[in-house]
Amino acid sequence: MKNTHTQGPWHIGAGNGNGCIFSDSGRTRLEPGGTTLYSIAQMGRGWDESEDDANAHLIAASPDLLEALRWFADELPSIIRTHCPLGVPMSVSKAHDIACAAIAKAEGRVA
């Protein structure tokens, strides 16, 4: 499926962008006052800052995680054909199913 999300990598903002997730390639728009950089996401700050920081890191890693899952889901059938002539262990099949479900969720195909 074609990527429709903002391309990665993403990073956690600092300074005026503290608490936001930005794309390294930028999401900018020329406006009357100059160029504005827009965040991908703004992190809410709760009572547990370590949890908030962990959430921000997870979100910032999302494009990389999705790319890794797509590679795994695409390559696993070929790896199995080459290295598992007697069949695939159930745990490997389940891992593939979990990866495909996560990809579908990331692409908005399931809730």
C-alpha positions as CSV (number, residue, x, y, z in Angstrom):
1,M,0.0,0.0,0.0
2,K,1.2,3.5,-0.8
3,N,2.3,5.6,2.2
4,T,-0.2,8.4,2.9
5,H,1.3,9.3,6.3
6,T,4.1,11.9,6.6
7,Q,7.3,10.3,5.7
8,G,9.8,9.5,8.4
9,P,12.0,9.6,10.2
10,W,10.2,11.4,12.9
11,H,11.7,13.0,16.0
12,I,10.7,14.5,19.3
13,G,10.7,18.3,19.3
14,A,12.7,20.5,21.7
15,G,12.5,24.1,22.6
16,N,9.4,25.7,21.2
17,G,8.5,22.3,19.8
18,N,8.8,20.5,23.1
19,G,6.1,17.9,23.5
20,C,5.6,17.5,19.7
21,I,6.5,15.0,17.1
22,F,8.1,16.3,13.9
23,S,9.1,14.8,10.6
24,D,12.8,15.1,9.7
25,S,11.7,16.1,6.2
26,G,9.4,18.8,7.7
27,R,5.8,19.7,7.2
28,T,6.1,23.4,6.3
29,R,3.8,26.0,4.8
30,L,4.7,29.4,3.6
31,E,2.5,31.9,5.4
32,P,2.3,35.7,5.5
33,G,4.6,35.9,8.6
34,G,7.1,33.4,7.2
35,T,7.4,29.6,7.0
36,T,5.7,27.6,9.7
37,L,6.8,24.1,10.7
38,Y,3.8,21.9,11.7
39,S,4.0,19.0,14.1
40,I,2.7,15.6,13.2
41,A,1.4,15.1,16.8
42,Q,1.3,17.0,20.0
43,M,1.8,15.0,23.1
44,G,-0.5,15.5,26.1
45,R,1.3,15.9,29.4
46,G,-0.2,13.8,32.2
47,W,0.8,13.2,35.7
48,D,3.5,10.7,34.7
49,E,6.2,12.4,32.6
50,S,8.2,9.2,32.1
51,E,5.1,7.6,30.5
52,D,4.5,10.6,28.4
53,D,8.2,10.5,27.2
54,A,7.8,6.7,26.5
55,N,4.7,7.4,24.4
56,A,6.5,10.2,22.5
57,H,9.4,7.8,21.7
58,L,7.0,5.1,20.5
59,I,5.2,7.5,18.2
60,A,8.4,9.0,16.8
61,A,9.6,5.4,16.0
62,S,6.3,4.6,14.2
63,P,7.5,5.0,10.6
64,D,10.6,2.8,11.3
65,L,8.5,0.2,13.0
66,L,6.0,0.1,10.1
67,E,8.8,-0.2,7.6
68,A,10.3,-3.1,9.6
69,L,7.0,-4.9,9.8
70,R,6.3,-4.5,6.1
71,W,9.7,-6.0,5.4
72,F,9.1,-8.9,7.8
73,A,5.6,-9.6,6.3
74,D,6.9,-9.5,2.7
75,E,10.1,-11.5,3.2
76,L,8.9,-14.2,5.7
77,P,7.1,-16.4,3.1
78,S,10.3,-16.5,1.0
79,I,12.4,-17.3,4.0
80,I,10.1,-20.1,5.0
81,R,10.1,-21.6,1.5
82,T,13.9,-21.6,1.6
83,H,14.6,-22.7,5.2
84,C,11.6,-24.6,6.3
85,P,10.9,-27.4,3.8
86,L,9.0,-29.4,6.4
87,G,6.7,-26.6,7.3
88,V,6.6,-23.6,9.5
89,P,6.3,-23.6,13.3
90,M,3.0,-22.2,14.6
91,S,4.8,-19.4,16.5
92,V,6.3,-18.1,13.2
93,S,2.9,-18.2,11.5
94,K,1.4,-16.4,14.5
95,A,4.1,-13.8,14.4
96,H,3.4,-13.2,10.7
97,D,-0.4,-12.8,11.4
98,I,0.4,-10.3,14.2
99,A,2.6,-8.3,11.9
100,C,0.0,-8.2,9.2
101,A,-2.7,-7.1,11.6
102,A,-0.4,-4.3,12.9
103,I,0.3,-3.1,9.4
104,A,-3.5,-3.1,8.6
105,K,-4.1,-1.1,11.8
106,A,-1.4,1.4,10.9
107,E,-2.8,1.8,7.4
108,G,-6.3,2.4,8.7
109,R,-7.8,-0.8,7.3
110,V,-9.0,-1.9,10.7
111,A,-9.8,-0.1,13.9
